[in-house]
Amino acid sequence: MFNEIFIIYILLINIIAFTMYGLDKRKAKRHVWRTPEATLIGVAAIGGSIGALCGMQFFHHKTKHLKFRISLPLILIVHIVILYFYRKFIA
């Protein structure tokens, strides 16, 4: 049961992250209110790192910002390490 809920959560949060990067890129082009950078990084931190990285590349959004080019891959690495240790020692 936990595994199914976890998979659904990861899928949804990554779709949300991807969409947020696309919407923020659209807002940037239209010069309207933007999503705070902390929110974009935060959604990656709570499980949406793959969606955030894909959104960043697909929409060419925040690709020049060193903060995003470093933090998003690091967050993904942390997620992979946590998942590895969870599967190895707990599950």
C-alpha positions in Angstrom: 0.0 0.0 0.0 2.8 2.5 1.0 4.6 1.7 -2.3 1.6 2.5 -4.4 0.9 5.8 -2.6 4.6 6.7 -2.8 4.7 6.1 -6.6 1.5 8.1 -7.1 3.0 11.0 -5.0 6.2 11.0 -7.0 4.4 11.0 -10.3 2.1 13.8 -9.3 4.8 16.0 -7.7 7.0 15.7 -10.8 4.1 16.6 -13.1 3.4 19.6 -10.9 7.1 20.6 -10.9 7.3 20.3 -14.7 4.1 22.4 -15.1 5.3 25.0 -12.6 8.5 25.6 -14.7 6.5 25.9 -17.9 4.0 28.4 -16.3 6.8 30.4 -14.8 8.5 30.6 -18.2 5.3 31.8 -19.7 4.9 34.4 -17.0 8.5 35.6 -17.6 7.8 36.2 -21.3 4.6 38.1 -20.4 6.3 40.2 -17.7 3.7 39.2 -15.1 4.0 38.1 -11.5 6.4 35.2 -11.2 6.7 32.1 -9.1 9.4 32.7 -6.4 12.7 30.8 -7.0 12.4 29.3 -3.5 9.1 27.7 -4.5 10.5 26.3 -7.7 13.5 24.8 -5.8 11.2 23.7 -2.9 8.9 21.7 -5.2 12.0 19.9 -6.4 13.1 19.3 -2.8 9.8 17.6 -1.8 10.1 15.0 -4.6 9.8 16.8 -7.9 13.5 17.0 -8.8 13.1 15.0 -12.0 10.1 17.1 -13.2 12.0 20.3 -12.3 15.1 19.3 -14.2 13.0 18.2 -17.2 11.0 21.4 -17.0 14.1 23.5 -16.8 15.5 21.8 -19.9 12.3 21.5 -21.9 11.2 25.2 -21.4 14.8 26.5 -21.3 13.9 28.1 -18.0 16.4 29.0 -15.3 19.2 27.3 -17.3 21.6 30.2 -16.9 21.0 30.5 -13.1 23.9 28.8 -11.3 21.6 28.3 -8.3 19.3 26.0 -10.3 22.1 24.3 -12.4 23.7 23.2 -9.1 20.8 22.7 -6.7 18.4 20.7 -8.8 21.0 17.9 -9.7 22.1 17.8 -6.1 18.6 17.4 -4.9 18.1 14.6 -7.4 21.3 12.9 -6.1 20.0 13.2 -2.5 16.7 11.7 -3.5 18.5 8.8 -5.2 20.7 8.2 -2.2 17.7 8.3 0.2 15.7 5.9 -2.0 18.7 3.5 -2.2 19.2 3.4 1.5 15.5 3.1 2.2 15.2 0.1 -0.2 18.4 -1.5 1.1 17.9 -1.2 4.9 14.2 -0.5 5.6 12.0 -2.0 2.8 
